[in-house]
Amino acid sequence: MRIMKFLIWISFFLNFVPNLYGRTVFVQNRIENENVELKWIQTSDGIQLQFFGRTDHRNVFSGSQPFFEMHADSSNSTIDARSGWSEVRATLDSKERVTFDFIKNEDDQLKVHISVRASLEGKLVLFTPLKWVCDGCSAKDRQFPKFNLWRPDGGSWHYPSLSGVSEPVPEVSSHVVKVFSYPSFFASYQMWGLVSKSSSFYLAHHESKGAGKTTVLDKLPGADHIVFKTYWGGSSLPIGDFAVGAVQGDWYDHAKEYKNWLKTTSPVWKMNQSSNSSIENINYWVVEGCAKIRDCVDLLKKVRSKISGRIGFHWYGWHQIPFDTNYPRYFPEKAGFKEAVKELQDMNIAVMPYINGQLWDHNVAPEYPGCFENSIYSSKDEVSKFSINQRPYSSGCPTTRWWQNTIHTLVDRLVNEYKVDGVYFDSVAAGYGTCMAEHHSHQPGWGPDFYSQGYMKILNDLKLKYGAKIFFTSEGAAEPYIGWFDGFLTWNFGMHDKFKPIFHTIYGSYTSLFGRFHDNRSLTIPGGFKALQMKTAQALVFGEEIGWHYVKEFTDREFELIANVLKIRNDYRSYFSHGQLERSPTILDDVGKVTSNFWTMYQDNIVTYSS
């Protein structure tokens, strides 16, 4: 009884007595369920958060929590949830939901009202921005969320670079910064995790509009925590939910949690549950760009004699202009291209020509009226420019009718006049842009109505026009385009031993993934054949379509390897195409490791995997 009275007295003291810093603690409260518990400490001018998993009562938030952060231009100061507010409120909406309001009215130059709802759903707490008014704040440094996270000493973190990476968490003394610009190669989905032997936490943006954002993981030197922050640039405001969850397990379990959200909530997932069979049935991919059209046809005839089943041909250099010049003027084509497409199709080879889905060359500007004003702008008055092969380039803004019409005109001609089977859009799913133009239809910045939504409209209109008859692909594997692009060229997946098939676990049964880097020099370097074996075997077990090989240097040995792998894939095609990727089996016996040179982007890349 004395102990109980003591605890009650301590609770009273914490809730109503001024603390050592002179700020009155008004209330400590919580929402909870059987899985998780969110606590907050409300002071006279701020709110502090704590989040616990019930299995081990580990608090994933380390120390004080900014929660969000902005920069006030008028006072040249930083604003976050911890202090400095004229009014703070925590309104309990139910036993599992609370709304936090932060209000600041310092003067006519700075008026702020931030409202965020926190709600529990199973093992997760979802933080949802409801109101975001900040008159007098900078548009450049808006961060939501911003958390100081527990560093799982001796554990690991995983993050969405390429197909996903899981690696040991940095040591206390180290300084490591990871930047994820979404959507792109290096932020292909929106999920992270912290894992130790006893605890595991899931972090994810549950946001399905493909809104541009940059997330940073920052392990500061000497700090025993990890700073997690997401920047929303330009005039765009945070949208969707940010989920923090006590999801036990590792990257695989977190990927399944993310997939469960997608399947039940995301309109992207619901939009197109059926795959495009015209790309799904491709057995093997060949890539080449020949000086003469006939050279490519003869090369594919050789492949046809060695490989059974449907072959996909990714055709570079079908146009007369040199590669990476004069875009988007791809015509006239090389002599014999139209006839070659028909000849290859008669051999059950699907033809997919290359176009760049983003870029136009300033050297052809006179041929394309409106190209400058319909480009991506780096500021409200200046078109974004960069150099490729010492030629000036800009990117078309995908929300503008000019760029939409440019892409449609190209695709329509390739499909209707040349009868190709698919079209590859280089760069689109590999990167993103920030357009600050004030005369375009979108908000300036990274808003959800800009880059990904612009390309979604382009692809959606093409799909309405051509249906499943034509397939469309792009470089990279950024999730906003799943359902619009039918497949993704994943040439740089698996290029190091920290790579994990996280993207495959989430989306492998929902889209076609193809391609590992292999050019005409790959077989000439020491260990080249072993690297081909390693990359091909990994692509097989991860459910990818095999190939994207330059095959000029292939001998009977290489073709025999590919034919044997394709036999396995054909025998179990339904599993590879529509099955769920399961967790990799645990190897009980020490079978050793295998090392080879993966020769990536024209330089050595020594990779070691468990055999």
C-alpha positions as CSV (number, residue, x, y, z in Angstrom):
1,M,0.0,0.0,0.0
2,R,2.8,2.4,0.8
3,I,4.4,1.7,-2.5
4,M,1.1,2.4,-4.3
5,K,0.7,5.7,-2.5
6,F,4.3,6.6,-3.4
7,L,3.7,5.9,-7.1
8,I,0.5,8.0,-7.0
9,W,2.4,10.9,-5.4
10,I,5.2,10.7,-8.0
11,S,2.7,10.7,-10.8
12,F,1.0,13.8,-9.3
13,F,4.4,15.5,-9.0
14,L,5.3,14.8,-12.7
15,N,2.0,16.0,-14.0
16,F,1.6,19.3,-12.1
17,V,4.8,20.5,-10.6
18,P,7.2,22.8,-12.6
19,N,10.2,20.9,-13.9
20,L,13.9,21.8,-13.5
21,Y,13.8,24.0,-16.7
22,G,11.0,26.2,-15.4
23,R,8.4,24.8,-17.9
24,T,5.2,23.4,-16.3
25,V,4.3,19.8,-17.2
26,F,0.5,19.9,-17.5
27,V,-0.2,16.3,-18.4
28,Q,1.4,13.0,-19.4
29,N,-1.0,10.9,-21.4
30,R,-1.1,7.9,-23.7
31,I,-3.0,5.9,-26.3
32,E,-2.4,2.2,-26.3
33,N,-3.5,-1.2,-27.4
34,E,-2.2,-4.7,-26.9
35,N,0.7,-4.2,-29.3
36,V,2.0,-0.6,-28.9
37,E,1.8,2.5,-26.7
38,L,2.2,6.1,-27.6
39,K,3.0,8.5,-24.7
40,W,3.3,12.2,-24.8
41,I,4.3,14.8,-22.2
42,Q,2.6,18.1,-22.7
43,T,4.2,21.3,-21.3
44,S,3.1,24.9,-21.4
45,D,4.7,25.4,-24.8
46,G,5.4,22.1,-26.4
47,I,4.9,18.3,-26.6
48,Q,7.3,15.4,-26.3
49,L,6.6,11.9,-27.7
50,Q,7.6,8.3,-26.7
51,F,6.6,5.2,-28.6
52,F,6.9,1.7,-27.1
53,G,6.4,-1.9,-28.4
54,R,4.7,-4.0,-25.8
55,T,6.9,-7.1,-26.3
56,D,10.0,-5.6,-24.7
57,H,8.9,-2.0,-23.9
58,R,11.6,-0.5,-26.0
59,N,11.2,3.2,-26.8
60,V,12.1,3.7,-30.4
61,F,12.3,7.5,-29.9
62,S,15.7,8.4,-28.4
63,G,15.7,11.6,-26.2
64,S,13.8,14.7,-27.2
65,Q,11.8,14.6,-30.4
66,P,11.4,17.5,-32.8
67,F,8.4,15.6,-34.4
68,F,8.5,18.2,-37.3
69,E,10.6,21.2,-38.2
70,M,10.3,24.4,-40.2
71,H,12.4,27.6,-40.6
72,A,10.8,30.9,-39.7
73,D,12.2,33.5,-42.1
74,S,10.9,36.5,-40.1
75,S,12.8,35.5,-36.9
76,N,15.5,33.4,-38.6
77,S,14.7,30.6,-36.1
78,T,13.8,26.9,-36.2
79,I,10.3,25.7,-35.2
80,D,9.6,22.2,-33.9
81,A,7.2,20.5,-31.5
82,R,9.3,20.7,-28.4
83,S,8.9,24.3,-27.2
84,G,8.1,27.9,-28.1
85,W,4.4,27.6,-28.9
86,S,1.7,30.1,-27.9
87,E,-0.7,27.2,-27.5
88,V,-0.5,23.4,-27.6
89,R,-3.4,21.0,-27.3
90,A,-3.6,17.2,-27.2
91,T,-7.2,16.2,-27.8
92,L,-8.2,12.6,-27.2
93,D,-10.5,11.5,-30.0
94,S,-10.8,8.0,-28.7
95,K,-8.8,5.5,-26.7
96,E,-6.6,4.9,-29.7
97,R,-6.5,8.3,-31.4
98,V,-5.3,11.8,-30.4
99,T,-4.9,15.1,-32.3
100,F,-2.0,17.4,-31.5
101,D,-2.4,21.1,-32.3
102,F,0.5,23.6,-32.2
103,I,-0.4,27.3,-32.5
104,K,2.0,30.3,-32.7
105,N,0.9,33.9,-33.2
106,E,4.0,36.0,-32.4
107,D,3.3,38.9,-34.8
108,D,1.8,39.7,-38.1
109,Q,4.8,38.1,-39.9
110,L,4.6,34.7,-38.3
111,K,1.4,32.7,-37.9
112,V,1.6,29.0,-37.5
113,H,-1.0,26.3,-36.9
114,I,0.2,22.6,-37.2
115,S,-2.3,19.9,-36.6
116,V,-1.3,16.2,-36.6
117,R,-3.4,13.2,-35.7
118,A,-1.9,10.1,-34.1
119,S,-3.9,6.9,-34.4
120,L,-3.1,3.3,-33.5
121,E,-3.8,0.5,-36.0
122,G,-2.6,-2.9,-34.8
123,K,1.2,-2.7,-34.4
124,L,1.4,0.8,-35.9
125,V,0.9,4.4,-34.9
126,L,0.0,6.5,-37.9
127,F,0.9,10.2,-37.8
128,T,-1.4,12.1,-40.2
129,P,-0.9,15.9,-41.0
130,L,-4.4,17.5,-40.9
131,K,-3.4,21.2,-41.0
132,W,-0.2,22.9,-42.0
133,V,-0.3,26.6,-42.0
134,C,2.9,28.6,-41.6
135,D,2.7,32.2,-42.8
136,G,6.3,33.5,-42.7
137,C,8.0,30.1,-42.9
138,S,10.6,29.0,-45.5
139,A,9.3,26.5,-48.1
140,K,12.8,24.9,-48.4
141,D,13.2,23.3,-45.0
142,R,9.9,21.8,-44.2
143,Q,10.4,18.5,-42.4
144,F,7.8,15.9,-41.4
145,P,8.4,13.7,-39.6
146,K,11.7,14.4,-37.8
147,F,12.6,11.9,-35.1
148,N,15.6,11.0,-33.1
149,L,15.6,7.2,-33.3
150,W,17.0,4.4,-31.1
151,R,20.2,3.0,-32.6
152,P,20.1,-0.8,-32.2
153,D,23.7,-1.4,-31.0
154,G,24.9,-4.5,-32.8
155,G,21.8,-4.7,-34.9
156,S,21.0,-3.6,-38.4
157,W,19.0,-1.0,-40.4
158,H,17.4,-1.5,-43.8
159,Y,16.5,1.1,-46.4
160,P,15.0,1.5,-49.9
161,S,18.0,1.9,-52.2
162,L,17.5,0.1,-55.5
163,S,15.8,-3.2,-54.5
164,G,16.6,-2.7,-50.8
165,V,19.7,-2.8,-48.5
166,S,20.1,-4.4,-45.1
167,E,23.4,-3.8,-43.3
168,P,24.9,-3.4,-39.8
169,V,23.9,-0.1,-38.1
170,P,26.7,2.4,-37.9
171,E,28.9,2.5,-34.8
172,V,28.5,5.3,-32.3
173,S,31.7,7.0,-33.4
174,S,30.8,7.0,-37.1
175,H,29.1,9.6,-39.2
176,V,26.9,8.1,-41.9
177,V,24.3,9.9,-44.0
178,K,21.8,8.1,-46.3
179,V,19.7,10.2,-48.7
180,F,16.6,8.9,-50.4
181,S,15.0,11.1,-53.1
182,Y,11.6,9.6,-53.8
183,P,10.6,8.4,-56.3
184,S,13.8,7.2,-57.9
185,F,16.4,4.4,-58.2
186,F,17.5,5.3,-54.7
187,A,14.1,5.4,-53.1
188,S,12.1,2.8,-55.0
189,Y,9.6,2.4,-52.1
190,Q,9.0,4.2,-48.8
191,M,9.9,1.9,-46.0
192,W,12.8,1.6,-43.5
193,G,13.5,-0.4,-40.4
194,L,15.7,-0.8,-37.3
195,V,16.4,-4.4,-36.1
196,S,18.1,-6.0,-33.1
197,K,17.8,-9.4,-31.5
198,S,15.1,-8.3,-29.1
199,S,13.4,-5.4,-30.9
200,S,12.4,-4.4,-34.3
201,F,10.7,-1.2,-35.6
202,Y,9.1,-0.4,-38.9
203,L,9.1,3.1,-40.4
204,A,7.2,4.0,-43.6
205,H,5.4,6.7,-45.5
206,H,1.9,5.3,-46.2
207,E,1.3,7.7,-49.1
208,S,0.3,6.4,-52.5
209,K,0.2,9.5,-54.7
210,G,3.9,9.4,-55.4
211,A,4.6,12.8,-53.9
212,G,8.1,13.9,-54.3
213,K,10.1,14.0,-51.0
214,T,13.6,13.5,-49.7
215,T,14.2,11.4,-46.6
216,V,17.5,11.4,-44.7
217,L,19.0,9.0,-42.2
218,D,21.7,10.8,-40.4
219,K,24.0,9.0,-37.8
220,L,26.0,11.9,-36.3
221,P,29.5,11.2,-35.0
222,G,29.4,10.3,-31.3
223,A,25.6,10.2,-31.1
224,D,23.9,7.1,-29.9
225,H,20.8,7.8,-32.0
226,I,19.8,8.2,-35.7
227,V,18.1,11.3,-37.0
228,F,15.2,10.4,-39.4
229,K,13.7,13.3,-41.3
230,T,11.7,13.9,-44.5
231,Y,11.8,17.1,-46.5
232,W,8.8,18.3,-48.4
233,G,10.1,20.9,-50.8
234,G,8.6,23.8,-52.7
235,S,5.0,24.7,-51.8
236,S,4.0,21.0,-51.3
237,L,2.6,20.1,-47.9
238,P,3.0,16.7,-46.2
239,I,0.3,14.2,-47.2
240,G,-0.6,10.7,-46.3
241,D,0.4,8.9,-43.1
242,F,3.7,8.3,-41.5
243,A,3.8,4.9,-39.8
244,V,6.0,3.8,-36.9
245,G,5.4,0.2,-35.8
246,A,6.7,-2.4,-33.4
247,V,6.8,-5.1,-36.2
248,Q,8.9,-7.9,-35.0
249,G,11.3,-9.6,-37.3
250,D,13.6,-8.3,-40.0
251,W,13.5,-6.6,-43.4
252,Y,11.3,-9.5,-44.8
253,D,8.7,-9.1,-42.1
254,H,8.7,-5.3,-42.6
255,A,8.3,-5.8,-46.4
256,K,5.2,-8.0,-45.7
257,E,3.8,-5.3,-43.4
258,Y,4.3,-2.7,-46.1
259,K,2.7,-5.0,-48.7
260,N,-0.3,-5.5,-46.4
261,W,-0.9,-1.8,-46.3
262,L,-0.6,-1.5,-50.1
263,K,-3.1,-4.3,-50.7
264,T,-5.7,-3.0,-48.4
265,T,-5.3,0.8,-48.8
266,S,-3.2,1.9,-51.8
267,P,-5.2,2.7,-55.0
268,V,-2.0,2.0,-57.0
269,W,-2.2,-1.7,-55.9
270,K,-5.9,-1.9,-56.7
271,M,-5.7,-0.2,-60.0
272,N,-4.3,-3.1,-62.0
273,Q,-4.2,-6.5,-60.4
274,S,-3.6,-8.4,-63.6
275,S,-0.2,-8.4,-65.3
276,N,0.3,-7.7,-68.9
277,S,0.8,-11.1,-70.5
278,S,2.6,-9.7,-73.5
279,I,5.6,-8.9,-71.3
280,E,5.1,-11.5,-68.7
281,N,5.5,-14.3,-71.2
282,I,8.9,-13.1,-72.4
283,N,11.5,-15.8,-71.6
284,Y,14.8,-14.0,-72.1
285,W,15.9,-10.4,-72.8
286,V,18.6,-9.4,-75.2
287,V,19.9,-5.8,-75.5
288,E,21.9,-4.3,-78.3
289,G,22.4,-1.3,-80.5
290,C,23.9,-2.1,-83.9
291,A,25.5,0.1,-86.5
292,K,23.3,-1.5,-89.1
293,I,19.8,-2.9,-88.7
294,R,20.8,-6.2,-90.4
295,D,23.5,-6.8,-87.8
296,C,20.9,-6.9,-85.1
297,V,18.6,-9.2,-87.0
298,D,21.5,-11.6,-87.6
299,L,22.5,-11.5,-84.0
300,L,18.9,-12.3,-82.9
301,K,18.8,-15.2,-85.3
302,K,21.7,-16.7,-83.6
303,V,20.1,-16.3,-80.2
304,R,16.9,-17.7,-81.6
305,S,18.8,-20.9,-82.6
306,K,20.0,-21.3,-79.0
307,I,17.1,-20.2,-76.8
308,S,13.5,-21.4,-76.9
309,G,10.4,-19.5,-75.9
310,R,9.6,-15.9,-76.4
311,I,12.5,-13.5,-76.5
312,G,12.4,-9.8,-75.8
313,F,14.7,-7.4,-77.7
314,H,15.5,-4.1,-76.1
315,W,16.6,-2.1,-79.2
316,Y,19.0,0.8,-78.8
317,G,20.3,2.7,-81.8
318,W,17.3,1.9,-84.1
319,H,17.4,5.6,-85.1
320,Q,19.8,7.5,-87.3
321,I,20.8,10.0,-84.6
322,P,23.7,9.0,-82.3
323,F,22.7,7.9,-78.8
324,D,22.0,10.7,-76.4
325,T,21.8,13.4,-79.1
326,N,19.0,15.4,-80.7
327,Y,16.2,14.0,-78.5
328,P,13.2,13.9,-79.0
329,R,13.9,13.8,-82.8
330,Y,14.2,10.0,-83.2
331,F,13.1,9.9,-86.8
332,P,14.1,9.1,-89.4
333,E,14.9,5.5,-88.4
334,K,17.7,3.5,-89.8
335,A,17.0,1.8,-93.1
336,G,15.2,-1.5,-92.8
337,F,13.9,-1.0,-89.2
338,K,10.3,-1.5,-90.1
339,E,11.0,-4.7,-92.0
340,A,13.3,-6.0,-89.3
341,V,10.6,-5.6,-86.6
342,K,8.3,-7.8,-88.7
343,E,11.0,-10.4,-89.3
344,L,11.9,-10.6,-85.6
345,Q,8.3,-10.9,-84.6
346,D,7.9,-13.8,-87.0
347,M,10.6,-15.5,-84.9
348,N,8.6,-15.0,-81.7
349,I,10.8,-12.1,-80.7
350,A,9.1,-9.1,-79.1
351,V,10.6,-5.7,-80.2
352,M,10.9,-2.9,-77.6
353,P,12.7,0.2,-78.9
354,Y,14.4,2.8,-76.7
355,I,13.3,6.4,-76.2
356,N,14.2,8.8,-73.5
357,G,11.1,9.7,-71.5
358,Q,12.5,12.9,-70.0
359,L,15.1,14.7,-72.1
360,W,15.2,17.1,-75.0
361,D,18.4,18.4,-76.7
362,H,18.7,22.2,-77.0
363,N,20.3,21.7,-80.4
364,V,16.8,20.8,-81.8
365,A,14.9,23.5,-80.0
366,P,14.0,25.4,-83.2
367,E,12.1,22.3,-84.3
368,Y,10.0,22.2,-81.1
369,P,8.2,25.4,-80.4
370,G,7.3,25.7,-76.7
371,C,10.1,23.5,-75.5
372,F,11.6,26.0,-73.1
373,E,8.5,27.3,-71.5
374,N,7.2,23.7,-71.0
375,S,10.4,22.3,-69.4
376,I,11.2,21.7,-65.8
377,Y,12.3,25.0,-64.1
378,S,15.0,25.2,-61.5
379,S,13.6,28.5,-60.3
380,K,10.5,30.5,-61.3
381,D,12.4,32.2,-64.1
382,E,15.0,29.7,-65.2
383,V,14.8,26.4,-67.1
384,S,16.8,23.6,-65.5
385,K,19.8,22.7,-67.7
386,F,22.5,20.1,-67.7
387,S,25.1,18.6,-70.0
388,I,25.3,15.1,-71.6
389,N,28.2,14.4,-73.9
390,Q,28.9,18.2,-73.9
391,R,25.5,18.9,-75.2
392,P,22.9,21.1,-73.4
393,Y,19.8,19.2,-72.2
394,S,16.6,20.0,-70.3
395,S,13.7,17.8,-69.1
396,G,10.2,18.2,-70.3
397,C,7.7,18.9,-67.5
398,P,5.3,15.9,-67.6
399,T,2.3,18.0,-66.5
400,T,2.5,20.2,-69.7
401,R,0.4,19.4,-72.7
402,W,3.5,19.9,-74.9
403,W,5.5,17.1,-73.3
404,Q,2.5,14.8,-73.1
405,N,1.9,15.3,-76.8
406,T,5.6,14.8,-77.6
407,I,5.6,11.4,-75.9
408,H,2.3,10.4,-77.4
409,T,3.4,11.3,-80.9
410,L,6.5,9.2,-80.5
411,V,4.7,6.2,-79.1
412,D,1.8,6.4,-81.6
413,R,4.2,6.4,-84.6
414,L,6.3,3.4,-83.2
415,V,3.1,1.4,-82.5
416,N,1.0,2.3,-85.5
417,E,3.5,2.6,-88.2
418,Y,6.3,0.2,-87.1
419,K,4.1,-2.2,-85.1
420,V,6.5,-2.6,-82.2
421,D,5.4,-4.8,-79.2
422,G,6.5,-2.4,-76.5
423,V,8.2,0.9,-75.8
424,Y,11.0,1.6,-73.2
425,F,11.0,5.0,-71.5
426,D,14.5,5.7,-70.3
427,S,15.1,7.6,-67.0
428,V,11.4,8.1,-66.0
429,A,11.3,5.6,-63.0
430,A,15.0,6.1,-62.3
431,G,14.8,9.7,-61.2
432,Y,12.5,12.6,-60.3
433,G,12.5,16.3,-60.9
434,T,11.7,19.5,-59.0
435,C,9.9,22.1,-61.1
436,M,9.6,25.6,-59.8
437,A,7.6,27.0,-62.8
438,E,4.7,29.2,-61.7
439,H,3.1,29.1,-65.1
440,H,2.6,25.3,-65.2
441,S,-0.6,23.6,-63.9
442,H,1.1,22.1,-60.9
443,Q,2.2,23.7,-57.6
444,P,5.9,24.8,-57.7
445,G,8.2,22.3,-56.0
446,W,7.9,18.6,-55.4
447,G,4.1,18.4,-55.1
448,P,2.1,15.2,-55.6
449,D,0.6,16.8,-58.7
450,F,3.9,17.2,-60.5
451,Y,6.4,14.6,-61.6
452,S,4.9,11.2,-60.9
453,Q,1.3,12.3,-61.4
454,G,2.3,13.9,-64.7
455,Y,3.8,10.6,-66.0
456,M,0.9,8.6,-64.6
457,K,-1.4,10.6,-66.8
458,I,0.8,10.0,-69.8
459,L,0.9,6.3,-69.2
460,N,-2.8,6.1,-68.3
461,D,-3.8,7.7,-71.5
462,L,-1.5,5.4,-73.5
463,K,-3.0,2.4,-71.7
464,L,-6.5,3.5,-72.4
465,K,-5.5,3.8,-76.1
466,Y,-3.7,0.6,-76.5
467,G,-4.8,-1.7,-73.7
468,A,-2.7,-4.8,-73.1
469,K,-1.7,-5.0,-76.7
470,I,1.4,-2.9,-76.1
471,F,3.6,-3.0,-73.0
472,F,5.5,-0.1,-71.5
473,T,8.7,-0.2,-69.4
474,S,11.1,2.1,-67.8
475,E,14.5,2.2,-66.1
476,G,14.5,1.7,-62.3
477,A,11.7,0.3,-60.2
478,A,10.0,3.2,-58.5
479,E,6.7,2.1,-57.0
480,P,4.4,5.0,-58.0
481,Y,4.6,3.8,-61.6
482,I,3.6,0.2,-60.9
483,G,0.3,-0.4,-62.7
484,W,1.2,2.2,-65.3
485,F,4.5,0.7,-66.5
486,D,4.2,-3.0,-67.2
487,G,7.8,-3.8,-66.4
488,F,11.0,-2.3,-65.0
489,L,14.7,-2.6,-66.2
490,T,16.6,-3.4,-63.0
491,W,20.1,-3.5,-64.4
492,N,21.7,-2.4,-61.2
493,F,20.0,-4.7,-58.7
494,G,22.2,-7.1,-56.8
495,M,25.4,-5.1,-57.4
496,H,26.8,-5.6,-53.9
497,D,26.5,-8.1,-51.1
498,K,24.2,-5.9,-48.8
499,F,21.5,-6.0,-51.4
500,K,18.2,-7.7,-50.3
501,P,15.1,-8.5,-52.5
502,I,12.9,-6.2,-50.5
503,F,11.3,-4.7,-53.6
504,H,10.7,-8.2,-55.0
505,T,9.0,-9.2,-51.7
506,I,6.6,-6.3,-52.0
507,Y,6.0,-6.1,-55.7
508,G,7.4,-9.2,-57.3
509,S,4.1,-10.8,-58.1
510,Y,2.6,-7.6,-59.4
511,T,5.0,-6.4,-62.1
512,S,7.7,-7.7,-64.4
513,L,11.3,-7.1,-63.4
514,F,14.1,-7.8,-65.8
515,G,17.8,-7.1,-66.4
516,R,21.2,-7.4,-64.7
517,F,24.1,-5.4,-66.1
518,H,26.1,-7.4,-68.6
519,D,27.8,-5.7,-71.5
520,N,30.0,-7.0,-74.3
521,R,33.1,-6.7,-72.1
522,S,31.7,-8.6,-69.1
523,L,32.9,-12.0,-70.3
524,T,36.4,-10.7,-71.3
525,I,37.4,-9.9,-67.7
526,P,38.7,-12.6,-65.3
527,G,35.7,-14.3,-63.6
528,G,33.3,-13.0,-66.1
529,F,31.5,-16.3,-66.6
530,K,31.2,-16.9,-62.9
531,A,29.6,-13.5,-62.5
532,L,27.1,-14.4,-65.2
533,Q,26.3,-17.5,-63.3
534,M,25.8,-15.6,-60.1
535,K,23.7,-12.8,-61.5
536,T,21.5,-15.2,-63.5
537,A,20.9,-17.6,-60.6
538,Q,20.0,-14.7,-58.3
539,A,17.6,-13.2,-60.9
540,L,15.9,-16.6,-61.2
541,V,15.3,-17.2,-57.5
542,F,14.1,-13.6,-57.0
543,G,11.5,-14.1,-59.7
544,E,12.9,-11.8,-62.4
545,E,12.8,-12.3,-66.1
546,I,16.2,-13.5,-67.2
547,G,18.7,-11.6,-69.3
548,W,19.1,-8.1,-70.6
549,H,22.4,-9.4,-72.0
550,Y,24.7,-8.1,-74.7
551,V,25.3,-11.5,-76.4
552,K,28.0,-10.8,-79.1
553,E,30.6,-12.5,-77.0
554,F,28.4,-15.5,-76.0
555,T,29.6,-18.9,-76.9
556,D,27.9,-22.3,-76.5
557,R,28.9,-22.3,-72.8
558,E,26.9,-19.1,-72.1
559,F,23.9,-20.1,-74.1
560,E,23.8,-23.5,-72.4
561,L,23.8,-21.8,-69.0
562,I,20.9,-19.6,-70.0
563,A,18.9,-22.4,-71.6
564,N,19.2,-24.5,-68.5
565,V,18.0,-21.7,-66.3
566,L,15.1,-20.9,-68.6
567,K,14.0,-24.5,-68.5
568,I,13.6,-24.2,-64.7
569,R,11.8,-20.9,-65.0
570,N,9.4,-22.3,-67.7
571,D,8.6,-25.3,-65.6
572,Y,7.6,-23.1,-62.7
573,R,6.5,-20.0,-64.5
574,S,3.3,-19.4,-62.5
575,Y,5.3,-19.4,-59.3
576,F,8.0,-17.0,-60.6
577,S,5.4,-14.7,-62.2
578,H,2.6,-14.7,-59.6
579,G,4.0,-16.2,-56.5
580,Q,5.0,-14.5,-53.2
581,L,8.7,-14.4,-52.6
582,E,9.4,-16.3,-49.5
583,R,12.1,-15.8,-46.9
584,S,15.5,-17.2,-48.0
585,P,16.1,-20.6,-46.4
586,T,18.6,-20.9,-43.6
587,I,21.7,-22.7,-44.7
588,L,22.7,-25.1,-41.9
589,D,26.0,-26.4,-43.4
590,D,28.9,-24.0,-44.2
591,V,28.9,-24.2,-48.0
592,G,31.3,-21.3,-48.3
593,K,31.1,-18.1,-50.4
594,V,31.6,-17.3,-54.0
595,T,33.3,-14.1,-55.3
596,S,33.5,-12.6,-58.7
597,N,33.8,-9.4,-60.7
598,F,30.3,-8.0,-61.5
599,W,31.9,-5.4,-63.8
600,T,29.3,-2.6,-63.3
601,M,29.1,0.5,-65.4
602,Y,32.4,-0.1,-67.1
603,Q,34.5,-0.6,-63.9
604,D,35.5,-3.5,-61.6
605,N,33.0,-4.5,-58.9
606,I,34.0,-7.4,-56.7
607,V,31.0,-9.0,-55.1
608,T,30.9,-11.9,-52.6
609,Y,27.7,-14.0,-51.9
610,S,27.0,-17.1,-49.9
611,S,27.0,-20.0,-52.4
